[in-house]
Amino acid sequence: MISLSDLHHMIKAIIIDDEQPARDLIRYFLKDFTQIEIVDECNNGFEGYKSIESHKPDLIFLDIRMPKITGFELLEMIENPPRTIFSTAYDEYAIKAFEQNAVDYLMKPYSKERFDVAVEKALKSLESEEEKPDISQLTQGVNEDSGIEKIVVKNGNRIQIIQLPDILYFEGQDDYVAIHTSEGKFLKQLRLKHLEESLPGDFLRVHRSFIIRIDRLKKIEAYTKDSHLATLDDSSQVPVSRSGYARLKEVLNI
């Protein structure tokens, strides 16, 4: 177990927020916590991802709403996320999910007293070596509430944003989903059921393992007695189950 005396030298923290005044405030509030060393500051999720991979911090202060990729999307890319204190000016997110799956959650503007509570909670969590919160549960809970607008994937050592209109279909593979686009295939740790609940109406589940983008459908034809085959506009083919075909007929009025 890490002792408090060890912690005095060991806590590495990164501040990730697109607003300089917000980063300055966190830095100022942290002056009382001499056991915490700020090893980096980042103004967007891409910088934050590189910094976390490089510094392996114990704790991050993470804004949620940032340009290009959100704080949640950033955390999804990190294999073993550090303890996280979220901060945001927006309150429409699933507060219950934060309470269950984050070290703490600061609503801007927050007081020094509220900030201290969050940091003390993080220090206690690190000292006791308790299990880290399950970030995947948090991000999935938030996506179900707010809907998916884009998919962020790790492509080698970099982060790639896939816009929904560029996606042909999703293919479920156990705990992963293969995202098929005209540029190629990308894997993301995600369940097809979660996607189905979060995607907009442009997408339809046509098989237990496949979700297609409806406007990329070129033709559909009988394959066996109880199944069909959908051909998409890039010539790729996707199986359609009996129930999937019934859903397609209803959506397309055929």
N, C-alpha and C positions, 0 to 999 in steps of 0.2 A: 504494500500500500504506500502511496506517496504521502509523506508527512508535510505539514504546513511549512516547516523550515525548508524542505526540498522545493516546495511550490514557489517559495520566494525567488528562486532562481530559474524556475522552469516554465512558467506560463507564457507561451508565445501566442500573440493575438494579431489578427488582421482585421482592418476596418474596410468594408466594401459598401460604398454609397456614392451615388452619382452627384451629390451636392456637397461642395467643399465646406460650407458652414456646418453641415451635419457631421462630417468627419472631424472638423475642428472641435465641435462640442464633445464628441466621444473622447477624443484625445485629452481634452481639458478635464472632463469628469474622471478619467482614468488616473489622473495624477495622484490621487489618494491611494491607489492600489499599486504599491511599489513592487509587488510580486508579479505584475503583468508587464511584459515587454511588447510594445507594438512593433512588429517586425516589418509591416508593410501597410500601405493605404492604397486602395484601388477605386477607380471611379466608374467601373462597369463590370459586368459579369465575366467578360472574356479575360480581362486583367485579373479578376478575382480567381478564376479557374487556374490560370498559370501560377499565381502566387500561392494558392493552397497546395497545388501539386509540388511546388518548389520548396516551400517553407514547412509544410506539414504542421500547421499551427494546432494548438490545443483548443483555441476558442476563436470564433469569428463573430463580428458584429455585422449583420447583413441587412441591407435595405431590400425590400421586396420589389417595388416598382422601379425598374431601371430600364434604360433604352435597350432595345435588341433582345436581351434575354433577362428574365426575372430572377429574383433570388432563388425561387423554387427550382426553376430550370437549371440554374447553376448547380445547386445541390444534387440534383438528379445525376449530374455528370461525375460527381465525386464518388469514388468507390467506397471510401471509408470516411464519411463527413465528420468534421470536428464538431464539438459542442457549439451550438449556434444560438445567439441572441438576435432575434429578428427586430427590425425597426421599420415602421412605415407610417405614412400619413393617412392611409386608407383603412377603413374598418369593415369592408364588406367581406372579408375572408372568414373562413370557418374558425372562429375563436376556440371552439371545443377541440379542434384538431391541433391548434397551437398548444393548448394546455396539456394535451396528451403527448405531443411529439417534439416539442421544442424545449430548450432550457428555459427560455422566457421570451416574451413578446412585448416590445415597447411601442406604444402608440404616440407618434409625434403630435404636438410637442410634449416631452416628458420632463419631469423634474429630476434634480440630482438625487433626491431620496428614492424615487422609483428606479432610477438607473442603478443605484447602489444595491437595491434589493435583487435586481437581475444578475449583477456581477457576483454578489455573495452566493446566490443560488448556483451559478456556474462553478465557482470555486469549491463549493461543497460537493457538487457533482464530481468534479475532478479528484478531490481529496478522497472521496469514498470509493472511487473507481466503479461507480454504478454503471449499469449498461447504458449506452448512448440511446437517446430517443430514436425511434424508427422514422427517419426522414421520408422514406418512400410512402408510408402510411399518410403522412402529412400532405405531401404533394398530390397524392391521388385524391385525398379528401377535398383539397382545395379545387383541383381540376373538375371534380364532379359538381362542385357548387358553381364554378365560374365558366366551365366549358373550355374546350381546347381550341386555341386559335392558330397554333403552329406546333411543330414537333422539333425539339432540340435533341440532337444526337451527338455522340462522340465519334469522330471519324479520324482514327489514328490518334494523334496527339492534339487534335484541334476540335473545336466545337463547330458544328454545322447546323444551320437553321433550315428546316424544310417547311415551306409554306403548304397549307392544305391543298390548294389547287394543283400543286405539282405531284400529288400522290395519286397513283393508279389504284392500288389496293394494299390492304394489310393482311399479313398471313401469320396466324398464331403458331408459335413453336414453343410449347411448354410455358416457361416463365418469360419468354421473349416474344417480341413481335418483329417480324421482318416487314420493313416499310419499302414497298416497291415504287420507284419513281422512274421517270424517263432518263434520269441520270444514273440509275443503278439501285442497288438494294442496300438498306441500312438496318442494323439491328438495334433494338432498344429493349431494356428490361422493363416489361410492361405486360399486363394481361389483356387479352382481347376483350374480355367482358368489361373491364374498366374503360377501354377505348369506346366500346359500343355505347356506354352510358354518357360519355363526355363529348363525342363528336357531334357536329351539326347535322342537319337533315340531308346534306349533300351525300352522306355516306350511308350505306345499308349493309347489314350483315346478311350474307346470302348462303352461308355455310357455317358449321361450327368452328371452322378454322379460317374463314375469309370474310373480310369487309371490303366492299368495293366503293369507289367514288362513282355515283350513278351517272354523271355526265360524261364519264370516260367509257361507258358501255357502248359497244358497237353493234353487237348482235347476241342473241341467245338462242340456243338450239337444243333439242332433245339429245340426251347422251345414253342413258339407260332408262329402264321402265320408270324409275323413281327419281331420276336426277337429270339436270341440264348442264350445259357448258356455256359460260359467258365468255365472249371474246371482247377484249377491251381495244381501245383505239391504237394501241401500240402492238397489236396482234397477240398479246399474252392472253392465256386462257385460265379461267378460274372455275372450279366446280360449284354448282348451285344445287343445294339440297331441295327436297320437296317443300319444306316450310320456307326456305329462302326464295324459291320460285313464287310461292303464294304471296310473299311480302313484295317481291318485285312487281308482280302483276298489279297488286293494289296501288303501289306507288306510281307505276307507269300507266295505269288505267288500260291494261291490255287483257 
